[in-house]
Amino acid sequence: MKNKMSDIELNGLLLAGEDIEYEGFLVRNYSIGDIFKKIKLNKYYYLTGLTVLTPQDMLEGIKPEDIDKLKVYDILLSYPHYNQMFIEFLNTFTYLEWKNGEWNDFVAYDDDKRYRINENRFNGLMQLVKKMYVVNRGEKGKDLEINPNLATSKEAKELAEFFLEPDEKENKNKSGITLMGIINGVCSQGIGYTLFNVWDLKIYQLMAQYYGVEQDKNNRYIMESIYHGVWDTKKNKINYNDIHWCKEVNL
């Protein structure tokens, strides 16, 4: 990344809902409304899932002998399905039209400018998109649940199935914390967001609100427990900075 920004600067720009520059081009920070209306959920889940896949995940039914030596980038170059998936990923999350280059890379042109993604730049881009859309915070399937029923293609359905927790695979209709559930939950907290105005938020902003509400409720629960003598502070010492309601949320 040219003139790589600090984590503090990046977090601030994401909290402000800005697009982020990476290697000279902008990575698109879609609003929730755009994800639902323009990208569509199945495509959004399908493409952002690429940021957390491993070679073992991608070639689960093939398992070539050298799979332990393969990198995700190698598979993107060698397997047509994943090659097209990554080009669609680039076209969706940037403002450019990408194609395969001549040197094991991906290129895009804008007027007289040429942009390039190679192996060295690939991981940085994946990490940026993963952070921007809060993919896989903690463990797979814990934050933005992928519903295989939303997948429209065989490949998308298989990828969606991969992200289900074991117990969810046995009961796919089991309710859980989903993106739509988080939107409804945040709108029910009386903090200024409703189903009439939440759609302009970016995913990072929404998740900051979601975890902020959770943090505030945890703080109130612990403090009320202390005041009522339920929490023994002598046996269970508390660092009040760690449970403060406005401690910065780590996304």
Secondary structure, 3 states (H helix, E strand, C coil): CCCCCCHHHHHHHHHCCCCEEECCEEECCCEHHHHHHHHCHHHHHHHHHHHHCCHHHHCCCCCCCCCCCCCHHHHHHHCHHHHHHHHHHHHHHECCCEEECCCCCEEEEECCEEEEECHHHHHHHHHHHHHHCCCCCCCCCCCCCCCHHHCCCHHHHHHHHHCCCHHHHHCCCCCCCCHHHHHHHHHCCCCCCCCCCHHHCEHHHHHHHHHHHHHHHHHHHHHHHHHCCCCCCCCCCCCCCCCCCCCCCCC
